[in-house]
Amino acid sequence: MTAELRTFVDIDATPERVWEVITDVAAWPQWNLFIAGAEGEFVVGGRLSLDLQPLNALLRVRLRLTVLEVVPGRRLRFRLRLVRLGVPGLFNADHTLTVTTHDGGVRLWEAAQFRGLLVPLLTRSLNRDALPAFHATNAALKDRVEGRQPTRPK
């Protein structure tokens, strides 16, 4: 079973500037509302580690992504295995970020394809929770690229 979420954001900047910001993984916590720490580089076969903002004092989440594709200035694709539990194929997500020119600026497309046995159980949650998170991240990225300070939740 699969499900897909797609969003885009129009950014008043050059493709080079957008690419610079999205590939500067170490700086993601400065603008991404959901990331507390990040390390790694976008190199095919490489790994990125993302520490999410803590859900509470005891629960901290670290995500490990595998870089699948890098087309400089154009596209990034990476995979995240969200559920492991020793059983492959429960819930995976492939994310693709695509930079295109649009109306004198850039349109950044984000697509996430979710696959696995748990997708039917999580589809409603993906639409309710993940889609607004995508939009918030897009808005924060736009602010960062255009030189505005993102508004972080209190």
For each residue, the residues with C-beta under 8 A, 3 or more apart:
1: 115 116 117 119 120
2: 113 114 115 119
3: 113 114 119 122 123 126
4: 111 112 113 114
5: 111 112 114 126 127 130 131 134
6: 109 110 111 112
7: 109 110 131 134 135 138
8: 107 108 109 110 138
9: 107 108 110 138 139 141 142
10: 102 103 105 106 107 142
11: 18 105 106 107 108 141 142 145 146
12: 104 105 146
13: 17 18 105 106 145 146
14: 17 18 106
15: 18 19 73 74 99 101 106
16: 19 20 73
17: 13 14 20 21 145
18: 11 13 14 15 21 22 99 106 108 145
19: 15 16 22 23 72 73 99
20: 16 17 23 24
21: 17 18 24 27 31 141 144 145
22: 18 19 76 97 99 108 141
23: 19 20 41 42 76
24: 20 21 27 28
25: 28 38 39 40 41 42 48
26: 38 39
27: 21 24 30 31 38
28: 24 25 31 32 35 38 50
29: 32 35 36 37 38
30: 27 144
31: 21 27 28 140 141 143 144 150
32: 28 29 35 38 137 140 141
33: 53 136 137 140 150 152 153
34: 52 53 133 136 137
35: 28 29 32 38 50 51 52 53
36: 29 51 52 53 54
37: 29 49 50 51
38: 25 26 27 28 29 32 35 48 49 50 51
39: 25 26 48 49
40: 25 46 47 48 49 65 67
41: 23 25 46 48
42: 23 25 46 48 67 70 76 78
43: 46 67 70
44: 67 68 69 70
45: 66 67
46: 40 41 42 43 66 67
47: 40 64 65 66 67
48: 25 38 39 40 41 42 64 65 67 78
49: 37 38 39 40 62 63 64 65
50: 28 35 37 38 62 63 64 65
51: 35 36 37 38 60 61 62 63
52: 34 35 36 55 60 61 62 63
53: 33 34 35 36
54: 36 57 59 60 61
55: 52 59 60 61
56: 59
57: 54
58:
59: 54 55 56
60: 51 52 54 55
61: 51 52 54 55
62: 49 50 51 52
63: 49 50 51 52 80 82
64: 47 48 49 50 80 81
65: 40 47 48 49 50 78 79 80 95
66: 45 46 47 78 79 80
67: 40 42 43 44 45 46 47 48 70 76 77 78
68: 44 77 78 79 94
69: 44 75 76 77 96
70: 42 43 44 67 75 76 77
71: 74 75 76
72: 19
73: 15 16 19 99
74: 15 71 98 99
75: 69 70 71 96 97 98 99
76: 22 23 42 67 69 70 71 95 96 97
77: 67 68 69 70 94 95 96 97
78: 42 48 65 66 67 68 94 95
79: 65 66 68 92 93 94 95
80: 63 64 65 66 92 93 94 95
81: 64 84 91 92
82: 63 91 92 93
83: 90 91 116 118
84: 81 87 90
85: 90
86:
87: 84 90
88:
89: 92 115 116 117
90: 83 84 85 87 116 117 118
91: 81 82 83 114 115 116 117 118 119 122
92: 79 80 81 82 89 114 115 116
93: 79 80 82 112 113 114 115
94: 68 77 78 79 80 112 113 115
95: 65 76 77 78 79 80 110 111 112
96: 69 75 76 77 109 110 111 112 113
97: 22 75 76 77 108 109 110
98: 74 75 108 109 110 111
99: 15 18 19 22 73 74 75 106 107 108
100: 106 107 108 109
101: 15 105 106 107
102: 10 105 106 107
103: 10
104: 12
105: 10 11 12 13 101 102
106: 10 11 13 14 15 18 99 100 101 102
107: 8 9 10 11 99 100 101 102
108: 8 9 11 18 22 97 98 99 100 138 141
109: 6 7 8 96 97 98 100
110: 6 7 8 9 95 96 97 98 134 137 138
111: 4 5 6 95 96 98
112: 4 5 6 93 94 95 96 130 134
113: 2 3 4 93 94 96
114: 2 3 4 5 91 92 93 119 122 126
115: 1 2 89 91 92 93 94 119
116: 1 83 89 90 91 92 119
117: 1 89 90 91
118: 83 90 91 121 122
119: 1 2 3 91 114 115 116 122 123
120: 1 123
121: 118
122: 3 91 114 118 119 125 126
123: 3 119 120 126 127
124: 127 128
125: 122 128 129 130
126: 3 5 114 122 123 129 130 131
127: 5 123 124 130 131
128: 124 125 131 132
129: 125 126 132 133
130: 5 112 125 126 127 133 134
131: 5 7 126 127 128 134 135
132: 128 129 135 136
133: 34 129 130 136 137
134: 5 7 110 112 130 131 137 138
135: 7 131 132 138 139
136: 33 34 132 133 139 140
137: 32 33 34 110 133 134 140 141
138: 7 8 9 108 110 134 135 141 142
139: 9 135 136 142 143 150
140: 31 32 33 136 137 143 144 150
141: 9 11 21 22 31 32 108 137 138 144 145
142: 9 10 11 138 139 145 146
143: 31 139 140 146 148 149 150 151
144: 21 30 31 140 141 147 148 150
145: 11 13 17 18 21 141 142
146: 11 12 13 142 143
147: 144
148: 143 144
149: 143
150: 31 33 139 140 143 144
151: 143
152: 33
153: 33
154:
